[in-house]
Amino acid sequence: MAQYISNEQKDKIIKSVRDEGKRVVDVAAENGVSTKAIYNWLRAGVKGDSSGLEIARLKRELDAVYGVLGKVTAELKHPKK
């Protein structure tokens, strides 16, 4: 039999999985809901979050990190005297 889960409880469940790193199986057991329901809530929350602009920004940031990492690696292999 289906039970009603308030939006506040859904938000709490989603937060415990996303932010606190708890396993979906454990959170489902603690709250008496199915793992499938939690995965559906998580999936519904990420729809539309990744726009083209956001993806491009993340790629630029990743390139910058790789650039810094390359410089540090080069300095470690060839230290200045």
C-alpha positions in Angstrom: 0.0 0.0 0.0 1.3 3.4 -1.0 2.0 5.9 1.8 2.1 9.7 1.5 5.5 11.3 1.9 5.6 15.0 2.6 7.8 17.3 0.5 9.7 18.1 3.7 10.4 14.5 4.3 11.5 13.9 0.7 13.8 16.9 0.9 15.3 15.5 4.1 15.8 12.1 2.5 17.4 13.6 -0.6 19.7 15.7 1.5 20.9 12.8 3.5 21.8 10.9 0.4 23.3 13.8 -1.6 24.9 16.0 1.1 25.6 13.6 3.9 26.7 10.7 1.6 24.4 8.1 3.2 23.6 5.0 1.1 20.1 4.9 -0.5 19.5 1.5 0.9 20.1 2.7 4.5 18.0 5.8 4.1 15.2 3.8 2.5 15.1 1.4 5.5 15.3 4.2 8.0 12.3 6.1 6.5 10.2 3.1 5.3 10.3 4.0 1.6 11.5 2.0 -1.4 14.9 2.6 -2.9 13.2 3.0 -6.3 11.2 6.0 -4.9 14.4 7.6 -3.6 16.2 7.1 -6.9 13.2 8.6 -8.7 13.2 11.7 -6.4 17.0 12.1 -7.0 16.6 11.8 -10.7 13.7 14.3 -10.8 15.8 16.8 -8.9 18.6 16.8 -11.5 16.6 17.2 -14.6 17.4 20.4 -16.3 20.3 21.3 -13.9 23.0 20.9 -16.5 22.6 23.5 -19.1 25.1 24.0 -21.9 26.5 27.1 -20.2 27.1 25.2 -17.0 28.8 22.4 -18.8 31.0 24.9 -20.7 31.9 26.6 -17.4 32.8 23.3 -15.8 35.0 22.4 -18.7 36.9 25.7 -18.5 37.4 25.1 -14.8 38.7 21.6 -15.4 41.1 22.9 -18.0 42.4 25.5 -15.6 42.9 22.8 -12.9 44.8 20.6 -15.4 47.0 23.6 -16.3 47.9 24.1 -12.7 48.5 20.4 -12.1 50.8 20.3 -15.2 52.9 23.2 -13.9 53.2 21.7 -10.4 54.2 18.3 -11.9 56.8 19.9 -14.1 58.3 21.8 -11.2 58.5 18.6 -9.1 60.3 16.8 -11.9 62.6 19.6 -12.7 63.1 21.7 -9.5 64.8 25.1 -9.8 68.3 25.3 -8.4 
